[in-house]
């Protein structure tokens, strides 16, 4: 699927951004140092796929973790909570 086709779907909670820099393999919003979407080969299938650029994922989720962290979290709960916070972060952009 081309980037233009992808941006016209109902996957996203916003209309195509105004003035983004885009190529056939990436979409970068204005005033951001890294792409929002990138295209690369799927790690298992080896076919082209779109993915959220991972550069700031850790920092974004870590900020939320600091806000809700409790001292007595077990390791299993910590991992589940991290995934929950990641889904909430992605869910602000994508219709999950």
mmCIF file as gemmi writes it, N, C-alpha and C atoms, coordinates in Angstrom:
data_model
loop_
_atom_site.group_PDB
_atom_site.id
_atom_site.type_symbol
_atom_site.label_atom_id
_atom_site.label_alt_id
_atom_site.label_comp_id
_atom_site.label_asym_id
_atom_site.label_entity_id
_atom_site.label_seq_id
_atom_site.pdbx_PDB_ins_code
_atom_site.Cartn_x
_atom_site.Cartn_y
_atom_site.Cartn_z
_atom_site.occupancy
_atom_site.B_iso_or_equiv
_atom_site.pdbx_formal_charge
_atom_site.auth_seq_id
_atom_site.auth_asym_id
_atom_site.pdbx_PDB_model_num
ATOM 1 N N . UNK Axp A 1 ? 0.851 -1.167 0 1 0 ? 1 A 1
ATOM 2 C CA . UNK Axp A 1 ? 0 0 0 1 0 ? 1 A 1
ATOM 3 C C . UNK Axp A 1 ? 0.901 1.236 0 1 0 ? 1 A 1
ATOM 4 N N . UNK Axp A 2 ? 0.604 2.168 -0.842 1 0 ? 2 A 1
ATOM 5 C CA . UNK Axp A 2 ? 1.403 3.391 -0.892 1 0 ? 2 A 1
ATOM 6 C C . UNK Axp A 2 ? 1.102 4.27 0.322 1 0 ? 2 A 1
ATOM 7 N N . UNK Axp A 3 ? 1.989 5.201 0.614 1 0 ? 3 A 1
ATOM 8 C CA . UNK Axp A 3 ? 1.783 6.121 1.731 1 0 ? 3 A 1
ATOM 9 C C . UNK Axp A 3 ? 0.522 6.953 1.521 1 0 ? 3 A 1
ATOM 10 N N . UNK Axp A 4 ? 0.306 7.444 0.308 1 0 ? 4 A 1
ATOM 11 C CA . UNK Axp A 4 ? -0.901 8.227 0.034 1 0 ? 4 A 1
ATOM 12 C C . UNK Axp A 4 ? -2.157 7.404 0.284 1 0 ? 4 A 1
ATOM 13 N N . UNK Axp A 5 ? -2.157 6.143 -0.151 1 0 ? 5 A 1
ATOM 14 C CA . UNK Axp A 5 ? -3.305 5.27 0.087 1 0 ? 5 A 1
ATOM 15 C C . UNK Axp A 5 ? -3.496 5.01 1.58 1 0 ? 5 A 1
ATOM 16 N N . UNK Axp A 6 ? -2.393 4.783 2.27 1 0 ? 6 A 1
ATOM 17 C CA . UNK Axp A 6 ? -2.459 4.519 3.71 1 0 ? 6 A 1
ATOM 18 C C . UNK Axp A 6 ? -3.058 5.705 4.464 1 0 ? 6 A 1
ATOM 19 N N . UNK Axp A 7 ? -2.66 6.912 4.101 1 0 ? 7 A 1
ATOM 20 C CA . UNK Axp A 7 ? -3.129 8.103 4.807 1 0 ? 7 A 1
ATOM 21 C C . UNK Axp A 7 ? -4.598 8.416 4.527 1 0 ? 7 A 1
ATOM 22 N N . UNK Axp A 8 ? -5.19 7.814 3.516 1 0 ? 8 A 1
ATOM 23 C CA . UNK Axp A 8 ? -6.615 8.049 3.243 1 0 ? 8 A 1
ATOM 24 C C . UNK Axp A 8 ? -7.505 6.981 3.873 1 0 ? 8 A 1
ATOM 25 N N . UNK Axp A 9 ? -6.92 6.036 4.583 1 0 ? 9 A 1
ATOM 26 C CA . UNK Axp A 9 ? -7.714 5.006 5.252 1 0 ? 9 A 1
ATOM 27 C C . UNK Axp A 9 ? -8.258 5.537 6.573 1 0 ? 9 A 1
ATOM 28 N N . UNK Axp A 10 ? -9.04 4.726 7.234 1 0 ? 10 A 1
ATOM 29 C CA . UNK Axp A 10 ? -9.582 5.1 8.546 1 0 ? 10 A 1
ATOM 30 C C . UNK Axp A 10 ? -8.709 4.575 9.685 1 0 ? 10 A 1
ATOM 31 N N . UNK Axp A 11 ? -7.477 4.175 9.388 1 0 ? 11 A 1
ATOM 32 C CA . UNK Axp A 11 ? -6.577 3.668 10.428 1 0 ? 11 A 1
ATOM 33 C C . UNK Axp A 11 ? -6.205 4.729 11.444 1 0 ? 11 A 1
ATOM 34 N N . UNK Axp A 12 ? -6.101 5.976 10.984 1 0 ? 12 A 1
ATOM 35 C CA . UNK Axp A 12 ? -5.611 7.044 11.84 1 0 ? 12 A 1
ATOM 36 C C . UNK Axp A 12 ? -6.742 7.889 12.41 1 0 ? 12 A 1
ATOM 37 N N . UNK Axp A 13 ? -6.503 8.479 13.573 1 0 ? 13 A 1
ATOM 38 C CA . UNK Axp A 13 ? -7.493 9.32 14.23 1 0 ? 13 A 1
ATOM 39 C C . UNK Axp A 13 ? -7.427 10.759 13.754 1 0 ? 13 A 1
ATOM 40 N N . UNK Axp A 14 ? -6.648 11.042 12.747 1 0 ? 14 A 1
ATOM 41 C CA . UNK Axp A 14 ? -6.521 12.393 12.233 1 0 ? 14 A 1
ATOM 42 C C . UNK Axp A 14 ? -6.495 12.339 10.717 1 0 ? 14 A 1
ATOM 43 N N . UNK Axp A 15 ? -6.794 13.459 10.092 1 0 ? 15 A 1
ATOM 44 C CA . UNK Axp A 15 ? -6.652 13.553 8.647 1 0 ? 15 A 1
ATOM 45 C C . UNK Axp A 15 ? -5.172 13.638 8.32 1 0 ? 15 A 1
ATOM 46 N N . UNK Axp A 16 ? -4.845 13.443 7.069 1 0 ? 16 A 1
ATOM 47 C CA . UNK Axp A 16 ? -3.449 13.552 6.655 1 0 ? 16 A 1
ATOM 48 C C . UNK Axp A 16 ? -2.905 14.892 7.117 1 0 ? 16 A 1
ATOM 49 N N . UNK Axp A 17 ? -1.772 14.895 7.795 1 0 ? 17 A 1
ATOM 50 C CA . UNK Axp A 17 ? -1.224 16.15 8.316 1 0 ? 17 A 1
ATOM 51 C C . UNK Axp A 17 ? -0.898 17.138 7.201 1 0 ? 17 A 1
ATOM 52 N N . UNK Axp A 18 ? -1.034 18.399 7.522 1 0 ? 18 A 1
ATOM 53 C CA . UNK Axp A 18 ? -0.737 19.462 6.574 1 0 ? 18 A 1
ATOM 54 C C . UNK Axp A 18 ? 0.769 19.71 6.565 1 0 ? 18 A 1
ATOM 55 N N . UNK Axp A 19 ? 1.349 19.742 5.386 1 0 ? 19 A 1
ATOM 56 C CA . UNK Axp A 19 ? 2.757 20.084 5.244 1 0 ? 19 A 1
ATOM 57 C C . UNK Axp A 19 ? 3.764 19.054 5.703 1 0 ? 19 A 1
ATOM 58 N N . UNK Axp A 20 ? 3.436 17.761 5.726 1 0 ? 20 A 1
ATOM 59 C CA . UNK Axp A 20 ? 4.465 16.812 6.142 1 0 ? 20 A 1
ATOM 60 C C . UNK Axp A 20 ? 5.483 16.612 5.027 1 0 ? 20 A 1
ATOM 61 N N . UNK Axp A 21 ? 6.654 16.195 5.429 1 0 ? 21 A 1
ATOM 62 C CA . UNK Axp A 21 ? 7.64 15.774 4.444 1 0 ? 21 A 1
ATOM 63 C C . UNK Axp A 21 ? 7.391 14.295 4.23 1 0 ? 21 A 1
ATOM 64 N N . UNK Axp A 22 ? 7.204 13.904 2.986 1 0 ? 22 A 1
ATOM 65 C CA . UNK Axp A 22 ? 6.976 12.493 2.758 1 0 ? 22 A 1
ATOM 66 C C . UNK Axp A 22 ? 7.754 12.016 1.55 1 0 ? 22 A 1
ATOM 67 N N . UNK Axp A 23 ? 8.113 10.765 1.624 1 0 ? 23 A 1
ATOM 68 C CA . UNK Axp A 23 ? 8.74 10.07 0.514 1 0 ? 23 A 1
ATOM 69 C C . UNK Axp A 23 ? 7.916 8.811 0.303 1 0 ? 23 A 1
ATOM 70 N N . UNK Axp A 24 ? 8.341 7.963 -0.582 1 0 ? 24 A 1
ATOM 71 C CA . UNK Axp A 24 ? 7.596 6.727 -0.797 1 0 ? 24 A 1
ATOM 72 C C . UNK Axp A 24 ? 7.776 5.745 0.358 1 0 ? 24 A 1
ATOM 73 N N . UNK Axp A 25 ? 8.706 6.035 1.294 1 0 ? 25 A 1
ATOM 74 C CA . UNK Axp A 25 ? 8.967 5.106 2.39 1 0 ? 25 A 1
ATOM 75 C C . UNK Axp A 25 ? 8.911 5.725 3.781 1 0 ? 25 A 1
ATOM 76 N N . UNK Axp A 26 ? 8.52 7.016 3.914 1 0 ? 26 A 1
ATOM 77 C CA . UNK Axp A 26 ? 8.467 7.625 5.244 1 0 ? 26 A 1
ATOM 78 C C . UNK Axp A 26 ? 7.576 8.864 5.247 1 0 ? 26 A 1
ATOM 79 N N . UNK Axp A 27 ? 7.016 9.156 6.406 1 0 ? 27 A 1
ATOM 80 C CA . UNK Axp A 27 ? 6.222 10.36 6.627 1 0 ? 27 A 1
ATOM 81 C C . UNK Axp A 27 ? 6.786 11.041 7.864 1 0 ? 27 A 1
ATOM 82 N N . UNK Axp A 28 ? 7.217 12.273 7.72 1 0 ? 28 A 1
ATOM 83 C CA . UNK Axp A 28 ? 7.76 13.039 8.835 1 0 ? 28 A 1
ATOM 84 C C . UNK Axp A 28 ? 6.911 14.284 9.03 1 0 ? 28 A 1
ATOM 85 N N . UNK Axp A 29 ? 6.393 14.47 10.237 1 0 ? 29 A 1
ATOM 86 C CA . UNK Axp A 29 ? 5.595 15.648 10.539 1 0 ? 29 A 1
ATOM 87 C C . UNK Axp A 29 ? 6.511 16.844 10.722 1 0 ? 29 A 1
ATOM 88 N N . UNK Axp A 30 ? 5.963 18.029 10.521 1 0 ? 30 A 1
ATOM 89 C CA . UNK Axp A 30 ? 6.755 19.245 10.704 1 0 ? 30 A 1
ATOM 90 C C . UNK Axp A 30 ? 7.248 19.339 12.141 1 0 ? 30 A 1
ATOM 91 N N . UNK Axp A 31 ? 8.424 19.89 12.323 1 0 ? 31 A 1
ATOM 92 C CA . UNK Axp A 31 ? 9.017 20.117 13.645 1 0 ? 31 A 1
ATOM 93 C C . UNK Axp A 31 ? 9.296 18.839 14.426 1 0 ? 31 A 1
ATOM 94 N N . UNK Axp A 32 ? 9.481 17.721 13.732 1 0 ? 32 A 1
ATOM 95 C CA . UNK Axp A 32 ? 9.889 16.499 14.415 1 0 ? 32 A 1
ATOM 96 C C . UNK Axp A 32 ? 11.184 16.001 13.79 1 0 ? 32 A 1
ATOM 97 N N . UNK Axp A 33 ? 12.093 15.487 14.609 1 0 ? 33 A 1
ATOM 98 C CA . UNK Axp A 33 ? 13.397 15.079 14.097 1 0 ? 33 A 1
ATOM 99 C C . UNK Axp A 33 ? 13.426 13.686 13.467 1 0 ? 33 A 1
ATOM 100 N N . UNK Axp A 34 ? 12.334 12.949 13.57 1 0 ? 34 A 1
ATOM 101 C CA . UNK Axp A 34 ? 12.321 11.583 13.055 1 0 ? 34 A 1
ATOM 102 C C . UNK Axp A 34 ? 10.974 11.316 12.396 1 0 ? 34 A 1
ATOM 103 N N . UNK Axp A 35 ? 10.907 10.324 11.506 1 0 ? 35 A 1
ATOM 104 C CA . UNK Axp A 35 ? 9.639 10.027 10.831 1 0 ? 35 A 1
ATOM 105 C C . UNK Axp A 35 ? 8.587 9.467 11.784 1 0 ? 35 A 1
ATOM 106 N N . UNK Axp A 36 ? 7.329 9.755 11.494 1 0 ? 36 A 1
ATOM 107 C CA . UNK Axp A 36 ? 6.219 9.142 12.222 1 0 ? 36 A 1
ATOM 108 C C . UNK Axp A 36 ? 6.033 7.715 11.723 1 0 ? 36 A 1
ATOM 109 N N . UNK Axp A 37 ? 5.986 7.577 10.416 1 0 ? 37 A 1
ATOM 110 C CA . UNK Axp A 37 ? 5.833 6.266 9.775 1 0 ? 37 A 1
ATOM 111 C C . UNK Axp A 37 ? 7.048 5.991 8.909 1 0 ? 37 A 1
ATOM 112 N N . UNK Axp A 38 ? 7.456 4.753 8.885 1 0 ? 38 A 1
ATOM 113 C CA . UNK Axp A 38 ? 8.529 4.332 7.999 1 0 ? 38 A 1
ATOM 114 C C . UNK Axp A 38 ? 8.121 3.031 7.342 1 0 ? 38 A 1
ATOM 115 N N . UNK Axp A 39 ? 8.733 2.732 6.223 1 0 ? 39 A 1
ATOM 116 C CA . UNK Axp A 39 ? 8.483 1.463 5.56 1 0 ? 39 A 1
ATOM 117 C C . UNK Axp A 39 ? 9.77 0.67 5.542 1 0 ? 39 A 1
ATOM 118 N N . UNK Axp A 40 ? 9.659 -0.588 5.848 1 0 ? 40 A 1
ATOM 119 C CA . UNK Axp A 40 ? 10.817 -1.469 5.827 1 0 ? 40 A 1
ATOM 120 C C . UNK Axp A 40 ? 10.361 -2.893 5.646 1 0 ? 40 A 1
ATOM 121 N N . UNK Axp A 41 ? 11.297 -3.79 5.575 1 0 ? 41 A 1
ATOM 122 C CA . UNK Axp A 41 ? 10.954 -5.194 5.418 1 0 ? 41 A 1
ATOM 123 C C . UNK Axp A 41 ? 10.48 -5.781 6.739 1 0 ? 41 A 1
ATOM 124 N N . UNK Axp A 42 ? 9.411 -6.564 6.682 1 0 ? 42 A 1
ATOM 125 C CA . UNK Axp A 42 ? 8.904 -7.268 7.851 1 0 ? 42 A 1
ATOM 126 C C . UNK Axp A 42 ? 9.997 -8.226 8.327 1 0 ? 42 A 1
ATOM 127 N N . UNK Axp A 43 ? 10.286 -8.271 9.636 1 0 ? 43 A 1
ATOM 128 C CA . UNK Axp A 43 ? 11.408 -9.082 10.12 1 0 ? 43 A 1
ATOM 129 C C . UNK Axp A 43 ? 11.247 -10.583 9.895 1 0 ? 43 A 1
ATOM 130 N N . UNK Axp A 44 ? 10.016 -11.067 9.798 1 0 ? 44 A 1
ATOM 131 C CA . UNK Axp A 44 ? 9.802 -12.494 9.59 1 0 ? 44 A 1
ATOM 132 C C . UNK Axp A 44 ? 9.453 -12.815 8.141 1 0 ? 44 A 1
ATOM 133 N N . UNK Axp A 45 ? 8.533 -12.038 7.574 1 0 ? 45 A 1
ATOM 134 C CA . UNK Axp A 45 ? 8.045 -12.329 6.229 1 0 ? 45 A 1
ATOM 135 C C . UNK Axp A 45 ? 8.948 -11.793 5.124 1 0 ? 45 A 1
ATOM 136 N N . UNK Axp A 46 ? 9.728 -10.757 5.441 1 0 ? 46 A 1
ATOM 137 C CA . UNK Axp A 46 ? 10.6 -10.167 4.434 1 0 ? 46 A 1
ATOM 138 C C . UNK Axp A 46 ? 9.871 -9.338 3.391 1 0 ? 46 A 1
ATOM 139 N N . UNK Axp A 47 ? 8.611 -9.018 3.646 1 0 ? 47 A 1
ATOM 140 C CA . UNK Axp A 47 ? 7.825 -8.211 2.718 1 0 ? 47 A 1
ATOM 141 C C . UNK Axp A 47 ? 7.751 -6.781 3.236 1 0 ? 47 A 1
ATOM 142 N N . UNK Axp A 48 ? 7.552 -5.801 2.345 1 0 ? 48 A 1
ATOM 143 C CA . UNK Axp A 48 ? 7.46 -4.412 2.811 1 0 ? 48 A 1
ATOM 144 C C . UNK Axp A 48 ? 6.261 -4.224 3.749 1 0 ? 48 A 1
ATOM 145 N N . UNK Axp A 49 ? 6.462 -3.448 4.801 1 0 ? 49 A 1
ATOM 146 C CA . UNK Axp A 49 ? 5.375 -3.128 5.725 1 0 ? 49 A 1
ATOM 147 C C . UNK Axp A 49 ? 5.602 -1.74 6.305 1 0 ? 49 A 1
ATOM 148 N N . UNK Axp A 50 ? 4.544 -1.122 6.793 1 0 ? 50 A 1
ATOM 149 C CA . UNK Axp A 50 ? 4.622 0.187 7.443 1 0 ? 50 A 1
ATOM 150 C C . UNK Axp A 50 ? 4.71 -0.031 8.938 1 0 ? 50 A 1
ATOM 151 N N . UNK Axp A 51 ? 5.468 0.813 9.607 1 0 ? 51 A 1
ATOM 152 C CA . UNK Axp A 51 ? 5.563 0.721 11.061 1 0 ? 51 A 1
ATOM 153 C C . UNK Axp A 51 ? 5.777 2.116 11.639 1 0 ? 51 A 1
ATOM 154 N N . UNK Axp A 52 ? 5.381 2.275 12.904 1 0 ? 52 A 1
ATOM 155 C CA . UNK Axp A 52 ? 5.662 3.521 13.605 1 0 ? 52 A 1
ATOM 156 C C . UNK Axp A 52 ? 7.146 3.564 13.878 1 0 ? 52 A 1
ATOM 157 N N . UNK Axp A 53 ? 7.752 4.678 13.589 1 0 ? 53 A 1
ATOM 158 C CA . UNK Axp A 53 ? 9.184 4.801 13.791 1 0 ? 53 A 1
ATOM 159 C C . UNK Axp A 53 ? 9.477 4.686 15.288 1 0 ? 53 A 1
ATOM 160 N N . UNK Axp A 54 ? 10.416 3.824 15.68 1 0 ? 54 A 1
ATOM 161 C CA . UNK Axp A 54 ? 10.623 3.526 17.103 1 0 ? 54 A 1
ATOM 162 C C . UNK Axp A 54 ? 11.513 4.484 17.883 1 0 ? 54 A 1
ATOM 163 N N . UNK Axp A 55 ? 12.054 5.511 17.26 1 0 ? 55 A 1
ATOM 164 C CA . UNK Axp A 55 ? 13.061 6.346 17.935 1 0 ? 55 A 1
ATOM 165 C C . UNK Axp A 55 ? 12.635 6.87 19.311 1 0 ? 55 A 1
ATOM 166 N N . UNK Axp A 56 ? 11.455 7.375 19.45 1 0 ? 56 A 1
ATOM 167 C CA . UNK Axp A 56 ? 11.048 7.985 20.714 1 0 ? 56 A 1
ATOM 168 C C . UNK Axp A 56 ? 10.06 7.136 21.52 1 0 ? 56 A 1
ATOM 169 N N . UNK Axp A 57 ? 9.863 5.895 21.108 1 0 ? 57 A 1
ATOM 170 C CA . UNK Axp A 57 ? 8.917 5.025 21.808 1 0 ? 57 A 1
ATOM 171 C C . UNK Axp A 57 ? 9.298 4.853 23.272 1 0 ? 57 A 1
ATOM 172 N N . UNK Axp A 58 ? 10.546 4.497 23.524 1 0 ? 58 A 1
ATOM 173 C CA . UNK Axp A 58 ? 10.997 4.25 24.903 1 0 ? 58 A 1
ATOM 174 C C . UNK Axp A 58 ? 10.821 5.494 25.768 1 0 ? 58 A 1
ATOM 175 N N . UNK Axp A 59 ? 11.192 6.648 25.257 1 0 ? 59 A 1
ATOM 176 C CA . UNK Axp A 59 ? 11.079 7.89 26.035 1 0 ? 59 A 1
ATOM 177 C C . UNK Axp A 59 ? 9.618 8.233 26.315 1 0 ? 59 A 1
ATOM 178 N N . UNK Axp A 60 ? 8.756 8.039 25.331 1 0 ? 60 A 1
ATOM 179 C CA . UNK Axp A 60 ? 7.337 8.356 25.513 1 0 ? 60 A 1
ATOM 180 C C . UNK Axp A 60 ? 6.7 7.465 26.564 1 0 ? 60 A 1
ATOM 181 N N . UNK Axp A 61 ? 6.945 6.175 26.465 1 0 ? 61 A 1
ATOM 182 C CA . UNK Axp A 61 ? 6.349 5.242 27.421 1 0 ? 61 A 1
ATOM 183 C C . UNK Axp A 61 ? 6.997 5.409 28.797 1 0 ? 61 A 1
ATOM 184 N N . UNK Axp A 62 ? 8.303 5.65 28.84 1 0 ? 62 A 1
ATOM 185 C CA . UNK Axp A 62 ? 8.985 5.828 30.128 1 0 ? 62 A 1
ATOM 186 C C . UNK Axp A 62 ? 8.417 7.016 30.898 1 0 ? 62 A 1
ATOM 187 N N . UNK Axp A 63 ? 8.06 8.059 30.183 1 0 ? 63 A 1
ATOM 188 C CA . UNK Axp A 63 ? 7.456 9.221 30.848 1 0 ? 63 A 1
ATOM 189 C C . UNK Axp A 63 ? 6.142 8.84 31.516 1 0 ? 63 A 1
ATOM 190 N N . UNK Axp A 64 ? 5.337 8.034 30.835 1 0 ? 64 A 1
ATOM 191 C CA . UNK Axp A 64 ? 4.08 7.58 31.427 1 0 ? 64 A 1
ATOM 192 C C . UNK Axp A 64 ? 4.321 6.625 32.58 1 0 ? 64 A 1
ATOM 193 N N . UNK Axp A 65 ? 5.294 5.743 32.443 1 0 ? 65 A 1
ATOM 194 C CA . UNK Axp A 65 ? 5.611 4.786 33.511 1 0 ? 65 A 1
ATOM 195 C C . UNK Axp A 65 ? 5.994 5.533 34.787 1 0 ? 65 A 1
ATOM 196 N N . UNK Axp A 66 ? 6.789 6.593 34.664 1 0 ? 66 A 1
ATOM 197 C CA . UNK Axp A 66 ? 7.183 7.374 35.85 1 0 ? 66 A 1
ATOM 198 C C . UNK Axp A 66 ? 5.962 7.969 36.549 1 0 ? 66 A 1
ATOM 199 N N . UNK Axp A 67 ? 4.948 8.311 35.794 1 0 ? 67 A 1
ATOM 200 C CA . UNK Axp A 67 ? 3.754 8.914 36.384 1 0 ? 67 A 1
ATOM 201 C C . UNK Axp A 67 ? 2.891 7.907 37.137 1 0 ? 67 A 1
ATOM 202 N N . UNK Axp A 68 ? 2.897 6.652 36.701 1 0 ? 68 A 1
ATOM 203 C CA . UNK Axp A 68 ? 1.997 5.664 37.312 1 0 ? 68 A 1
ATOM 204 C C . UNK Axp A 68 ? 2.732 4.581 38.097 1 0 ? 68 A 1
ATOM 205 N N . UNK Axp A 69 ? 4.061 4.631 38.121 1 0 ? 69 A 1
ATOM 206 C CA . UNK Axp A 69 ? 4.847 3.569 38.752 1 0 ? 69 A 1
ATOM 207 C C . UNK Axp A 69 ? 4.58 3.478 40.243 1 0 ? 69 A 1
ATOM 208 N N . UNK Axp A 70 ? 4.578 2.246 40.705 1 0 ? 70 A 1
ATOM 209 C CA . UNK Axp A 70 ? 4.471 1.957 42.128 1 0 ? 70 A 1
ATOM 210 C C . UNK Axp A 70 ? 5.69 1.134 42.522 1 0 ? 70 A 1
ATOM 211 N N . UNK Axp A 71 ? 6.125 1.293 43.731 1 0 ? 71 A 1
ATOM 212 C CA . UNK Axp A 71 ? 7.359 0.655 44.195 1 0 ? 71 A 1
ATOM 213 C C . UNK Axp A 71 ? 7.272 -0.863 44.156 1 0 ? 71 A 1
ATOM 214 N N . UNK Axp A 72 ? 6.136 -1.421 44.465 1 0 ? 72 A 1
ATOM 215 C CA . UNK Axp A 72 ? 6.032 -2.873 44.618 1 0 ? 72 A 1
ATOM 216 C C . UNK Axp A 72 ? 5.561 -3.607 43.353 1 0 ? 72 A 1
ATOM 217 N N . UNK Axp A 73 ? 5.766 -3.046 42.181 1 0 ? 73 A 1
ATOM 218 C CA . UNK Axp A 73 ? 5.379 -3.745 40.955 1 0 ? 73 A 1
ATOM 219 C C . UNK Axp A 73 ? 6.222 -4.996 40.766 1 0 ? 73 A 1
ATOM 220 N N . UNK Axp A 74 ? 5.568 -6.108 40.476 1 0 ? 74 A 1
ATOM 221 C CA . UNK Axp A 74 ? 6.313 -7.318 40.119 1 0 ? 74 A 1
ATOM 222 C C . UNK Axp A 74 ? 6.826 -7.164 38.696 1 0 ? 74 A 1
ATOM 223 N N . UNK Axp A 75 ? 7.788 -7.98 38.322 1 0 ? 75 A 1
ATOM 224 C CA . UNK Axp A 75 ? 8.357 -7.899 36.969 1 0 ? 75 A 1
ATOM 225 C C . UNK Axp A 75 ? 7.292 -8.212 35.912 1 0 ? 75 A 1
ATOM 226 N N . UNK Axp A 76 ? 6.43 -9.196 36.172 1 0 ? 76 A 1
ATOM 227 C CA . UNK Axp A 76 ? 5.372 -9.543 35.223 1 0 ? 76 A 1
ATOM 228 C C . UNK Axp A 76 ? 4.393 -8.387 35.06 1 0 ? 76 A 1
ATOM 229 N N . UNK Axp A 77 ? 4.023 -7.756 36.165 1 0 ? 77 A 1
ATOM 230 C CA . UNK Axp A 77 ? 3.092 -6.638 36.096 1 0 ? 77 A 1
ATOM 231 C C . UNK Axp A 77 ? 3.739 -5.456 35.388 1 0 ? 77 A 1
ATOM 232 N N . UNK Axp A 78 ? 5.018 -5.218 35.65 1 0 ? 78 A 1
ATOM 233 C CA . UNK Axp A 78 ? 5.739 -4.105 35.025 1 0 ? 78 A 1
ATOM 234 C C . UNK Axp A 78 ? 5.719 -4.253 33.501 1 0 ? 78 A 1
ATOM 235 N N . UNK Axp A 79 ? 5.975 -5.46 32.994 1 0 ? 79 A 1
ATOM 236 C CA . UNK Axp A 79 ? 5.965 -5.714 31.553 1 0 ? 79 A 1
ATOM 237 C C . UNK Axp A 79 ? 4.563 -5.523 30.979 1 0 ? 79 A 1
ATOM 238 N N . UNK Axp A 80 ? 3.557 -6.06 31.653 1 0 ? 80 A 1
ATOM 239 C CA . UNK Axp A 80 ? 2.182 -5.902 31.185 1 0 ? 80 A 1
ATOM 240 C C . UNK Axp A 80 ? 1.767 -4.44 31.204 1 0 ? 80 A 1
ATOM 241 N N . UNK Axp A 81 ? 2.166 -3.716 32.226 1 0 ? 81 A 1
ATOM 242 C CA . UNK Axp A 81 ? 1.817 -2.291 32.323 1 0 ? 81 A 1
ATOM 243 C C . UNK Axp A 81 ? 2.524 -1.486 31.24 1 0 ? 81 A 1
ATOM 244 N N . UNK Axp A 82 ? 3.791 -1.819 30.92 1 0 ? 82 A 1
ATOM 245 C CA . UNK Axp A 82 ? 4.523 -1.142 29.855 1 0 ? 82 A 1
ATOM 246 C C . UNK Axp A 82 ? 3.792 -1.336 28.532 1 0 ? 82 A 1
ATOM 247 N N . UNK Axp A 83 ? 3.375 -2.571 28.258 1 0 ? 83 A 1
ATOM 248 C CA . UNK Axp A 83 ? 2.644 -2.852 27.017 1 0 ? 83 A 1
ATOM 249 C C . UNK Axp A 83 ? 1.322 -2.091 26.989 1 0 ? 83 A 1
ATOM 250 N N . UNK Axp A 84 ? 0.631 -2.041 28.106 1 0 ? 84 A 1
ATOM 251 C CA . UNK Axp A 84 ? -0.621 -1.294 28.214 1 0 ? 84 A 1
ATOM 252 C C . UNK Axp A 84 ? -0.392 0.191 27.91 1 0 ? 84 A 1
ATOM 253 N N . UNK Axp A 85 ? 0.655 0.773 28.475 1 0 ? 85 A 1
ATOM 254 C CA . UNK Axp A 85 ? 0.965 2.187 28.24 1 0 ? 85 A 1
ATOM 255 C C . UNK Axp A 85 ? 1.399 2.422 26.791 1 0 ? 85 A 1
ATOM 256 N N . UNK Axp A 86 ? 2.112 1.46 26.194 1 0 ? 86 A 1
ATOM 257 C CA . UNK Axp A 86 ? 2.495 1.585 24.786 1 0 ? 86 A 1
ATOM 258 C C . UNK Axp A 86 ? 1.249 1.585 23.905 1 0 ? 86 A 1
ATOM 259 N N . UNK Axp A 87 ? 0.316 0.68 24.19 1 0 ? 87 A 1
ATOM 260 C CA . UNK Axp A 87 ? -0.929 0.64 23.414 1 0 ? 87 A 1
ATOM 261 C C . UNK Axp A 87 ? -1.725 1.931 23.571 1 0 ? 87 A 1
ATOM 262 N N . UNK Axp A 88 ? -1.73 2.511 24.772 1 0 ? 88 A 1
ATOM 263 C CA . UNK Axp A 88 ? -2.415 3.787 24.965 1 0 ? 88 A 1
ATOM 264 C C . UNK Axp A 88 ? -1.745 4.892 24.155 1 0 ? 88 A 1
ATOM 265 N N . UNK Axp A 89 ? -0.412 4.869 24.1 1 0 ? 89 A 1
ATOM 266 C CA . UNK Axp A 89 ? 0.32 5.884 23.333 1 0 ? 89 A 1
ATOM 267 C C . UNK Axp A 89 ? 0.015 5.76 21.847 1 0 ? 89 A 1
ATOM 268 N N . UNK Axp A 90 ? 0.123 4.562 21.307 1 0 ? 90 A 1
ATOM 269 C CA . UNK Axp A 90 ? -0.167 4.333 19.902 1 0 ? 90 A 1
ATOM 270 C C . UNK Axp A 90 ? -1.642 4.611 19.611 1 0 ? 90 A 1
ATOM 271 N N . UNK Axp A 91 ? -2.5 4.295 20.558 1 0 ? 91 A 1
ATOM 272 C CA . UNK Axp A 91 ? -3.936 4.505 20.386 1 0 ? 91 A 1
ATOM 273 C C . UNK Axp A 91 ? -4.335 5.961 20.26 1 0 ? 91 A 1
ATOM 274 N N . UNK Axp A 92 ? -3.449 6.878 20.596 1 0 ? 92 A 1
ATOM 275 C CA . UNK Axp A 92 ? -3.773 8.286 20.412 1 0 ? 92 A 1
ATOM 276 C C . UNK Axp A 92 ? -3.683 8.686 18.951 1 0 ? 92 A 1
ATOM 277 N N . UNK Axp A 93 ? -3.017 7.863 18.147 1 0 ? 93 A 1
ATOM 278 C CA . UNK Axp A 93 ? -2.829 8.152 16.724 1 0 ? 93 A 1
ATOM 279 C C . UNK Axp A 93 ? -3.629 7.191 15.847 1 0 ? 93 A 1
ATOM 280 N N . UNK Axp A 94 ? -3.698 5.937 16.24 1 0 ? 94 A 1
ATOM 281 C CA . UNK Axp A 94 ? -4.29 4.884 15.415 1 0 ? 94 A 1
ATOM 282 C C . UNK Axp A 94 ? -5.593 4.405 16.031 1 0 ? 94 A 1
ATOM 283 N N . UNK Axp A 95 ? -6.577 4.131 15.185 1 0 ? 95 A 1
ATOM 284 C CA . UNK Axp A 95 ? -7.822 3.524 15.643 1 0 ? 95 A 1
ATOM 285 C C . UNK Axp A 95 ? -7.57 2.056 15.911 1 0 ? 95 A 1
ATOM 286 N N . UNK Axp A 96 ? -7.447 1.7 17.183 1 0 ? 96 A 1
ATOM 287 C CA . UNK Axp A 96 ? -7.193 0.301 17.549 1 0 ? 96 A 1
ATOM 288 C C . UNK Axp A 96 ? -8.491 -0.436 17.764 1 0 ? 96 A 1
